[in-house]
Each structure stands twice: as structure tokens, then as C-alpha cells.
Amino acid sequence: MNTSPFLSVNHPCDKALQWTKKQLLQADLRAVQTFDLHTARVGLHDCSCTNHGTNKCDCQMVILLVYGKTAEPVTLILHGNDGQTWFSIADNPLHEEHTKLVTAIQRALEIKTPILVSQDV
């Protein structure tokens, strides 16, 4: 299974997530969020960031299941810290339909112009 980043943007994960959902929707793909690191850490008072050693770090990880026309989704991972976000796909290229969906996701997230993310995105 390959989870190497295929895209990196100079925006915090929360802004990149808003943009991602919008891009996927415009490409007729449906995203269902299944994990949010900030939400998972809410109950942990002594949890410090392994990257920065402080509870006030901006590390974030979000997992999206992205659906196209097939029943099986593709797992899209957004990982961010220090104002940067990396996009990876938990790729399992066993089926041609899966490969087509991965390609559709990557095309939807192609950056043709700089990402301008505002509060209303």
C-alpha cells in the first residue's frame, strides 16, 4: 500500500480541507470525513505533539473516504503542520475502477492557480 504524498499546499490543513471538499464536489465526487486528529485529541490533556513537543502545535490529520460512481471508496489523507498540508491516497490498485477513482481525485485536486481559501469556501 502506497501513502506517499502526491500534493503539497502552503495552507493550514483546515483551509486545505475546505478547498478539497469543494474541488471534489465540483468533480462529482463525494467525500465523507471519517477522522479528525483535533477531535480525537480533545479528551487527552497531556497529549503533546511528537513533532513539536507542545500541546499548542498545529498538527492535523484528516481522513476522507471519497466516493465516485463505484461502491468502493478511496481513502484520502490530509496531513498538515506548520501551515503546510500534504495529500496522500491510501492506494490499493487491485481493481481498475479504484485506479480510475484515484485519477479522478488527483485531477480534481490539480492546482492550476494558487489556492485562495477564504472563510466562505
Secondary structure, 3 states (H helix, E strand, C coil): CECCEEEEECCCHHHHHHHHHHHHHHCCCEEEEEEEHHHHCCCCCCCCCCCCCCCCCCCEEEEEEEECCCCCCEEEEEEEECCEEEEEEEECCCCHHHHHHHHHHHHHCCCCCCCCCCCCC
